[in-house]
Amino acid sequence: MERADAARNRARILEAAADLFRAKGAPNVTMDDIAKAAGVGRGTLYRRYPDRASIAVALLDEHESALQEKLIRGEPPLGPGAPAPERLAAFYAAMVDLLEEHAPLILGAEVGRSRFETGAYGFWRVHVRSLLGEVPEADALVDALLAPLAPDVYTYQREVRGLTPGQIVAGLRRLAGGLGEG
């Protein structure tokens, strides 16, 4: 069981990190920034979280777990019971919502290759692979179908290209619609 002071420190760290990630962008936040904003020592911070990405992962866990639950047990088309292209399109739309709401956190959690090592990415990968079924070259397609959901791609589309979430979802829906073509 977590000690009361440790629980308070954890909550302060996560709250401070979330505020800083939103204000400055996760890549621009240092561990020292987080420790100072949370009012904890560096040792306290590093004992619980070895790096900025681990803090971002902790913040994202709740949101990603809720989406995973909807994919497993939710109503179609996001949940089971709809054709694969419709489920993939619904997954894309849900992920765009997640990215729109939490892009700064996701950018902090998914740095370089670490994106592929998160539990969430593993889950998304298994989900998309299951939707592909017997599609030719399914194993080669999984990461390609997830690539548009990389947080740096999404923020580039939103901030540099000026695309709206609706435009991005429409493009991804078109991509998902080609799932059954072979």
N, C-alpha and C positions, 0 to 999 in steps of 0.2 A: 504494500500500500504506500502511496506517495505521501511524504510528509507535507504538512500544511504549508510550511515556508517554501518548499520546493514547488508545490502546486501554484502558489502565488507567483513565484519567480517565472515558472513556465508560462503562465497566463500573461504576465507583463512582457516577457520576451516576445511571445507570439503577437500580442497586440501592437507592440512597438514596431516589430518587423513588418506587419501588415500595413501600418500607417506609413512607414518609410518606403516600402515597395511601391505603394500607391503614389506617394508624393514625388519620389525621385527616380522610380524605375529600379527594379531589382538589381540589374547589373551595376548600378551606381551606388549601391548601399554596401558598406563594409560591416564586418563583424563588430568593429569598434563603435560604429554608428548605432548599431542595434543595442549593444551593451549600455552605452550612454543613455539612449532614449528609454531603455527599460529600467535604468537605475540599478543595474547589477554589475558585478565585477566580470572581467573577462574570463576568469577561471570558472565562474558559475555558468556563464554562457557556453563555453567550450566543453564543459563536462556533459552537458545535455545535447548540444548541437555542434558537431565538428566543423560545420561550414554553413554558409548562407543557403546553399541548396537544401540541406537537411531541414532548415527552418521552413523554407518554402514548401517542401514536401509535407511537413506536418500541418501547415495551414491548408493545403489543398486536399488532404486526405478526406476530410468530411464531405467536401463537394463531390469529389470523384467517387466516393463510396455510394453516395445517393444516386448518382447516374448509373453506376454499376448495378445497383439494386433494380432500377427501372429497366435496364437491359435484360436482366434475368427474369424478373417477375412482373414487370409492368404491362400495361395495355399495349396492344399493337397500334401503330407499326413499330414503335420503339422496342416494345417487349415482344415476346414470342407470338407467332400466329400470322404474321404478314409475310408476303414474298420477300426474298432476300434483297432485291433492289430497293423496295420500300423501306425495309429495316435499315439498310445502309444509309439511305437518304435521311431517315429520321435520326440515326446516329450522328450523321454529319450536322444536322440542325441543332441537336442537343450539344454537340461539341462546340459549335460556333457560339451558342449561348454561354457555355462554360468559359470559352476563350474571351468573349466580350466582357464578361463579368470579372474574370480573374487572370487576364493576360499578364499583369505584372508578377503575380505569384508563379504562374507557369513558366515565365521566362527565368525566374529565379531558381526554379526547381529543375528545369531541363536545360542544362548547360552542356553544349557539345554532345558527345556520345552518351552522357548520363541520361539523356532522354530515353534511350533504348533500354536502360537498366532499371527504370522505375517500375514498381509493381503495377501502376496504372497503365503504362504503355504495354506491358505484358498482357494485361487484361484486354485492352483495346485490340491488340494483335490477335489474341485467341478469338475474340468476338468476330472481327472482320474475317479471319480465316474460316470460321464456322459458317459465315454467310456465303462464302465462295463455294463451298461444297465441292462439286466435281468440275468446276471451271478449269479449263486448261491453264497450266502454269500458275495455279492458285498461290503456291508458296512464294513465287516471285512477285506476285501482285500485292500481297498484304502490305508491305511497307510502302509501296508506291501509293496505295489507296489511303494510307495514314499520313503520308508526307504533306498533303495540303493542310493538315491540322497542326503542323509544327508551329509553336508560338511565334517564332521569328517570321515565318511565312505569313501568318495571320496578321501580325502587327505591321508588316510591310504592306500588305494589301490594304489595311485600314488607314495607316498613317501616311504612306508615301503615294500609293495609287488612289487613295480616296474612295475605295469601295465601301459600300454599306454592308452590314451583316446580311441583309436580305439578298444583295447581289452575290455575296460569297456563297450563301446557302443555295441559291438558284444554280450557280455553277457546279457546286458539289452534287446537287440533285441530278443534274445532267450526267455527271460522271458516274453516279450510282446507277442511273438508268441503263447504262451500257454494260452493267454487270452480267446480264444473261446472254449477251452477244458473244459469239466466239468464233 
